[in-house]
Amino acid sequence: MDIIKSLKKYNIPVILYLPSNPPVSNKLVSEKFRYTYGKDSATSQYNQPILENMIREWSLRYGTDVKGWWFDGLYSWNNIKSTRMDMSLKHNISTHTLAAKAGNKNSIVTYNYGFGKVQVNTPYCDYSSGEKMTIDEYPSSRWVEPGVQWFLFTYLGEKWGGHGSQFKTEDLVEKAKQIVKNEGVLCLEVVVTPKGEILPHHLEQIKAVGKGLGKTRY
């Protein structure tokens, strides 16, 4: 809520990140969820409703202050996707999505399929998750599929959480312009210090992108 309040004065909306399954590296969580410790696997009809209840509580608590959700890890290889897409189960991707939208029916949701071409992972995606290791494709229009926003998500560092720089600033600005020109959305991961401050060179690149796109209010 502190972040939401701080960003509101700049009219910057908030989208929350969560995995599609419980954390895998916490023994207490694994025990309470009856979830295999250390294994990235599908949820069950025991722990899926617990996860949904948590998401619903957050959604109701933050209400319209949360504009969307980015759910990680809905992959095919670990059976998470196939289990969640089994609509014969009482708790499935539909109930998961409804929990996320409980506090704001107009919030947008996506489910991550992993690295690869910008695409739509499920019929419940309002935008593509778009996880990429770099910017190597561009939208031809706003939509990946009808009604699903084209969205690409990559990092400014040399890797996720990296403190270096993947892009030369001038190249990054041109890539951003090309994406926005065709109504796509670019999301960039920045790294922060223990004090919560964005690394200076990451902040400068964000500012340069904003300036290049004619967004100078920040």
Residue pairs with C-beta under 8 A, 6 or more apart in sequence:
1 62
1 65
3 14
4 14
4 62
4 65
4 66
7 13
7 14
8 65
10 217
10 218
13 67
13 68
14 62
14 65
14 66
14 67
15 66
15 67
15 68
15 69
15 70
15 108
16 58
16 62
16 66
16 68
16 69
16 70
17 69
17 70
17 72
18 55
18 69
18 70
18 71
18 72
19 71
19 72
19 73
20 43
20 71
20 72
20 73
20 74
20 80
20 84
20 96
20 111
20 112
21 35
21 40
21 41
21 42
21 43
21 51
21 73
21 80
22 29
22 30
22 33
22 35
22 43
22 47
22 51
23 29
23 30
24 30
24 35
24 36
24 37
24 38
24 39
24 40
25 37
25 38
27 37
29 35
30 36
30 37
30 38
31 37
33 46
33 47
33 50
33 51
34 44
34 46
34 47
35 41
35 43
35 44
35 47
40 73
40 78
40 80
41 78
41 79
41 80
42 78
42 79
42 80
42 82
42 83
42 84
43 51
43 80
43 83
43 84
45 89
45 90
45 91
48 91
48 95
48 96
49 90
49 91
49 95
51 96
52 91
52 95
52 96
52 99
53 99
55 69
55 96
55 99
55 100
56 99
56 100
56 102
56 103
58 66
58 103
59 66
59 99
59 100
59 101
59 102
59 103
59 104
59 107
60 102
60 103
61 103
62 103
62 104
63 103
63 104
64 103
64 104
64 106
65 104
66 103
66 104
66 107
67 104
67 106
67 107
67 108
68 107
68 108
68 109
68 110
68 126
68 127
69 100
69 107
69 108
69 109
69 110
70 110
70 112
70 129
70 153
71 96
71 100
71 109
71 110
71 111
71 112
72 112
72 129
73 80
73 112
74 80
74 81
74 84
74 93
74 111
74 112
74 113
74 121
74 122
75 81
75 112
75 113
75 114
76 82
76 113
81 111
81 113
81 121
81 122
83 89
84 92
84 93
84 96
85 92
85 93
85 122
86 92
87 94
93 111
93 122
93 124
94 124
97 109
97 124
100 107
100 109
101 107
101 109
108 126
108 127
108 149
109 124
109 125
109 126
110 121
110 125
110 126
110 127
110 128
110 129
110 151
111 121
111 122
111 124
111 125
111 129
112 121
112 129
112 131
113 119
113 121
113 129
113 131
114 131
115 131
115 132
115 133
116 131
117 137
118 128
118 130
118 132
118 137
118 139
118 144
118 150
118 151
118 152
119 128
119 144
120 128
120 144
120 145
120 148
121 128
121 129
125 148
126 147
126 148
126 149
127 144
127 148
127 149
127 150
127 151
127 185
128 144
128 148
128 149
128 150
128 151
128 152
129 151
129 153
130 150
130 151
130 152
130 153
130 187
131 153
131 154
132 152
132 153
132 154
133 154
134 154
134 166
135 152
135 154
135 167
135 172
135 175
135 179
135 186
137 152
138 175
138 178
138 179
138 182
138 184
139 150
139 179
139 182
139 183
139 184
140 182
141 150
141 182
141 183
142 149
142 150
142 182
142 183
142 184
143 149
143 150
144 150
144 151
149 185
150 182
150 183
150 184
150 185
151 184
151 185
151 187
152 179
152 184
152 185
152 186
152 187
153 187
153 188
153 189
154 166
154 187
154 188
154 189
155 161
155 162
155 166
155 188
155 189
156 165
156 166
156 167
156 172
156 188
156 189
156 190
156 191
156 202
156 205
156 206
157 163
157 164
157 165
157 166
157 189
157 191
157 202
158 164
158 165
158 166
160 189
161 189
161 191
162 191
163 191
163 199
165 201
165 202
165 205
167 175
167 205
169 204
169 205
169 208
172 205
172 208
172 209
173 208
173 209
173 211
173 212
174 212
175 186
176 186
176 209
176 212
176 213
177 212
177 213
179 185
179 186
180 186
180 213
186 209
188 205
188 206
188 209
190 198
190 199
190 202
190 203
190 206
191 198
191 199
191 202
192 198
192 199
193 199
198 206
207 218
210 216
210 218
